[in-house]
Amino acid sequence: MTTPALADVPVRTAAELTARWYSLLDPPEFAARSLWLTWFGADGRQLPIVIPVDGVPRVPDVLMLVNLRQLHEQVLSDQLGGRGHLALALCRPGPAVVTADDDAWLEALRELLDDGDWSLHLAADGSVVPLVQAG
């Protein structure tokens, strides 16, 4: 029996998305801050694109957010026919407890992405914690 490629296994629930991040970030322990991005089609299948953005600041800056929005819109348009889910993982050293800096990222991403389908997970200290469920 063969095991299908990870991208061929649809993600349909919040728990499955958290498990997918565990698989992608194995092990979810980081010495520096990064933001990871990947996309899922309407059928729940993951695009074969995972983008780690290293060296992200403690709190988001405007230029980074503008570039993130442009990239997301381009992937939606070019790869997903205008419909899809952006899954993000904020990865950092330290305990997997939400900090004021994490809240700043969360609020900035809400302002940027709340007109679409997206989610955010925090990956730290060997854990992956959902902060914003798909919706």
C-alpha positions as CSV (number, residue, x, y, z in Angstrom):
1,M,0.0,0.0,0.0
2,T,1.3,3.5,-0.9
3,T,0.8,6.6,1.2
4,P,-0.5,9.6,-0.8
5,A,1.6,12.8,-0.8
6,L,0.6,15.2,1.9
7,A,-0.7,17.7,-0.7
8,D,-3.1,15.1,-2.0
9,V,-4.8,14.6,1.4
10,P,-7.6,17.1,1.8
11,V,-7.8,19.2,5.0
12,R,-11.5,19.7,6.0
13,T,-11.5,20.5,9.7
14,A,-9.7,22.9,12.1
15,A,-8.1,19.9,13.8
16,E,-6.8,18.5,10.5
17,L,-5.3,21.9,9.7
18,T,-3.5,22.0,13.1
19,A,-2.2,18.4,12.4
20,R,-1.0,19.5,8.9
21,W,1.0,22.4,10.5
22,Y,2.5,19.9,12.9
23,S,3.6,17.8,9.9
24,L,4.9,20.8,7.9
25,L,6.8,22.3,10.9
26,D,8.2,19.1,12.4
27,P,9.5,19.8,14.9
28,P,7.7,23.1,15.7
29,E,10.7,24.6,17.6
30,F,12.3,27.8,16.3
31,A,15.4,29.8,17.2
32,A,14.1,32.9,15.3
33,R,10.8,34.4,14.3
34,S,9.3,33.4,10.9
35,L,5.9,33.5,9.2
36,W,4.9,30.4,7.2
37,L,2.3,30.5,4.4
38,T,0.5,27.9,2.5
39,W,-2.8,27.7,0.6
40,F,-5.7,25.3,0.2
41,G,-8.2,25.0,-2.6
42,A,-12.0,24.8,-2.1
43,D,-11.6,21.0,-2.2
44,G,-9.3,21.1,0.9
45,R,-6.2,20.1,-1.1
46,Q,-3.0,22.0,-0.3
47,L,-1.1,23.7,-3.0
48,P,2.5,22.4,-3.3
49,I,3.6,25.9,-2.1
50,V,4.9,26.5,1.5
51,I,6.6,29.8,2.0
52,P,8.7,30.5,5.1
53,V,9.4,34.2,5.6
54,D,12.4,34.4,7.9
55,G,13.4,37.3,10.1
56,V,9.9,38.7,10.6
57,P,9.7,41.6,13.2
58,R,8.2,41.2,16.6
59,V,5.3,43.2,15.4
60,P,4.2,43.5,11.8
61,D,5.2,46.4,9.6
62,V,3.1,48.0,6.9
63,L,5.3,47.0,3.9
64,M,5.4,43.4,4.9
65,L,1.6,43.3,5.3
66,V,1.1,45.0,1.9
67,N,3.5,42.4,0.3
68,L,1.6,39.6,2.0
69,R,-1.7,40.8,0.7
70,Q,-0.4,41.1,-2.8
71,L,1.1,37.6,-2.7
72,H,-2.1,36.1,-1.4
73,E,-4.2,37.8,-4.0
74,Q,-1.8,36.6,-6.8
75,V,-1.9,33.0,-5.5
76,L,-5.7,33.1,-5.3
77,S,-6.0,34.5,-8.8
78,D,-3.3,32.4,-10.5
79,Q,-3.5,29.1,-8.7
80,L,-7.0,28.8,-7.1
81,G,-9.4,30.5,-9.4
82,G,-10.1,33.3,-6.9
83,R,-11.2,31.0,-4.1
84,G,-9.1,29.4,-1.4
85,H,-7.8,29.4,2.1
86,L,-4.6,31.1,3.3
87,A,-3.1,29.2,6.2
88,L,-0.4,31.1,8.2
89,A,1.8,29.9,11.1
90,L,3.6,32.5,13.2
91,C,6.7,30.7,14.4
92,R,8.9,31.9,17.2
93,P,11.2,30.9,20.1
94,G,9.8,30.8,23.6
95,P,6.7,29.2,25.1
96,A,3.5,28.6,23.2
97,V,1.7,31.2,25.2
98,V,0.1,34.2,23.3
99,T,2.1,37.4,23.9
100,A,1.4,41.0,23.2
101,D,3.5,40.8,20.1
102,D,1.5,37.8,18.9
103,D,-1.7,39.8,19.5
104,A,-0.3,42.6,17.4
105,W,0.2,40.1,14.5
106,L,-3.3,38.7,15.0
107,E,-4.9,42.2,14.9
108,A,-2.9,43.3,11.9
109,L,-3.8,40.1,10.0
110,R,-7.4,40.5,10.9
111,E,-7.5,44.0,9.4
112,L,-5.6,42.7,6.3
113,L,-7.5,39.5,5.7
114,D,-10.9,39.4,7.3
115,D,-12.6,39.8,3.9
116,G,-11.3,36.3,3.0
117,D,-10.8,32.8,4.2
118,W,-7.7,32.5,6.4
119,S,-6.3,31.0,9.6
120,L,-3.4,31.6,11.9
121,H,-1.5,29.2,14.1
122,L,1.2,29.9,16.7
123,A,4.2,27.5,16.6
124,A,6.5,27.6,19.5
125,D,8.2,25.3,22.0
126,G,7.1,22.1,20.3
127,S,3.5,23.1,20.1
128,V,1.1,24.3,17.4
129,V,-1.8,26.3,18.7
130,P,-4.7,27.7,16.6
131,L,-5.3,31.4,17.0
132,V,-7.7,32.0,14.2
133,Q,-9.8,29.1,12.9
134,A,-10.6,28.8,9.1
135,G,-13.6,30.8,8.2
